[in-house]
């Protein structure tokens, strides 16, 4: 796939480390609950609200109905874009951090990735079994970031995507991490979740990736971002300990 966003050189503030900026952008992409999907039909652009999640390798996961226009568009033309944004600093919407990723979409059958999407959107269990719905994955080919005033950057994919070795290591370690933390440290999970804005509840650690982890209680989900990218289970343990200490101190 040819993608102008990955071919053009990166720009940004002088002195900014490209990997740190990429980490900031990835954390936004992983925590959002919704975004705007751009598709096309016969050259006519079309934009729609979608509810993305991310695979461990940062691929975009979408649970889409064949009754939706954008799904029919993707079936005919897989090239698409997704824009996500955070909260603005004040009254000016242009101060909001935002990221646009472009890529190729494909329909897939993968129960583990479906579970990951449902982990970010547990309310969707009500309709996840409907026959017209299916899982789509968007492989990212380009990324453009605006982090604030004069902080625009186009990423090369080798700078933007998480380290493949770290992705593989955490995928292998994730079941053990979840089992240990939820069985032996439920109090720490609960205090972290409340510190991140969650209400009282039966909080559990439900997913881990290189950039953070997801905590859920019923239909509520909060995202715990890491202070730096994690490469293995020890890094995740360190981040959870730091988060629990900060939450208790607050």
VENPEFEN-V577455 format. One record per backbone hydrogen bond with DSSP energy under -1.0 kcal/mol. CO is the residue of the C=O (numbers start at 1). NH is the residue of the N-H. E is the energy in kcal/mol with one decimal. If there is no record, write none. Layout:
BEGIN
((CO;NH;E) (CO;NH;E))
END
This chain:
BEGIN
((3;7;-1.4) (4;8;-2.0) (13;16;-1.8) (17;21;-2.2) (18;22;-2.2) (19;23;-2.1) (20;24;-2.0) (21;25;-2.3) (22;26;-2.8) (23;27;-2.2) (24;28;-1.4) (25;29;-2.1) (26;30;-2.4) (27;31;-1.2) (28;32;-1.4) (35;50;-2.5) (36;83;-2.5) (37;48;-2.0) (38;81;-1.7) (39;46;-2.3) (41;44;-2.0) (44;41;-1.7) (46;39;-2.9) (48;37;-3.2) (50;35;-2.2) (53;61;-3.1) (55;58;-2.3) (59;55;-2.8) (60;138;-2.6) (61;53;-1.7) (62;136;-3.2) (64;134;-2.0) (65;68;-1.6) (68;72;-1.6) (69;73;-2.3) (70;74;-2.3) (71;75;-1.9) (72;76;-1.0) (73;77;-3.1) (78;105;-1.9) (80;103;-2.1) (81;38;-3.3) (82;101;-2.6) (83;36;-2.6) (84;99;-2.5) (92;95;-1.9) (93;96;-1.8) (97;86;-3.0) (98;146;-2.7) (99;84;-2.5) (100;144;-2.7) (101;82;-2.7) (102;141;-3.5) (102;142;-1.5) (103;80;-2.1) (104;139;-2.4) (106;137;-2.7) (110;114;-2.4) (111;115;-2.4) (112;116;-1.6) (113;117;-2.3) (114;118;-2.6) (115;119;-1.8) (116;120;-1.1) (117;121;-1.4) (121;124;-1.8) (122;125;-1.8) (123;126;-1.3) (124;127;-1.5) (124;128;-1.4) (127;130;-1.7) (130;133;-1.5) (132;66;-2.4) (134;64;-2.4) (135;108;-2.6) (136;62;-2.7) (137;106;-2.0) (138;60;-2.2) (139;104;-1.5) (142;102;-2.2) (143;155;-2.4) (144;100;-2.7) (145;153;-2.6) (146;98;-2.6) (148;151;-2.0) (151;147;-2.7) (153;145;-3.4) (156;159;-1.5) (156;160;-1.5) (157;161;-2.2) (163;167;-2.4) (164;168;-2.4) (165;169;-2.3) (166;170;-2.5) (167;171;-2.0) (168;172;-1.9) (169;173;-1.7) (170;174;-2.0) (173;177;-2.3) (174;178;-2.8) (175;179;-2.3) (176;180;-2.4) (177;181;-2.6) (178;182;-2.3) (179;183;-1.7) (180;184;-2.8) (181;185;-2.2) (185;189;-1.8) (186;190;-2.2) (187;191;-2.1) (188;192;-2.2) (189;193;-2.4) (190;194;-2.3) (191;195;-1.9) (192;196;-1.5) (193;198;-2.8) (194;197;-1.5) (201;203;-1.6) (204;216;-2.5) (207;214;-2.1) (210;230;-3.0) (211;226;-2.5) (212;209;-2.5) (213;224;-3.1) (214;206;-2.7) (214;207;-1.2) (215;222;-2.6) (216;204;-2.2) (217;220;-2.1) (220;217;-2.4) (222;215;-2.7) (224;213;-2.1) (232;236;-1.6) (233;237;-2.5) (234;238;-2.3) (235;239;-2.2) (236;240;-2.5) (237;241;-2.2) (238;242;-2.4) (239;243;-2.4) (240;244;-2.5) (241;245;-2.3) (242;246;-2.4) (243;247;-2.4) (244;248;-2.3) (245;249;-2.3) (246;250;-1.5))
END
